[in-house]
């Protein structure tokens, strides 16, 4: 925790942002979700319940960094048979690849409170460049004296780029599972130290 006399926020180009420091993703206030097309006509939503992240806010906010690790076996789509299939070697192969990893490589642009975060996403041992659209949601102090900030982020990936190629052709045309997966993240960072 930070003493009440020490500044924990600063003004930067019209935004109130955290002072430099290390923040951890608050496990109680996060969602690492995804959306996939099913049978070409509907969407299936799910999430990974177990994810950690370290966010380092730099002196120059555009130099800030993020690393994240997601436990593949924590996938949950609220349907046990589907979740078991997603954990199997046909999809995430959680026995051989227990985590999905993200490491930021830079901040590409900013407009207001929206940023584009560049990074490397590793799924099933395959690493690809991704661009996350990040919205900075604001800073505050919890009733427990913790300095926090909120954010949301999203991107879209082609699952086949990561070796997740299982599918079934439909008699009516198309496939059972869409290739494009939308990733949706909501979270709070808590200052450490």
Secondary structure, DSSP 8 states (H G I E B T S, - for coil): ---TTS--EEEETTEEEE-SEEEEEEEEEEEEEEEEEETTTEEEEEEES-EEEEEEE-SSGGG-EEEEEEEGGGEE-S-HHHHHHHHSTTTT-TTT--EEEEEEEEEEEEETTEEEEEEEEEETTEEEEEEEEEEEEEEEE-TTS-EEEEEEEEEEEEGGGGT-----B-TTSSBSEEEEEEEEEEEEEEE--
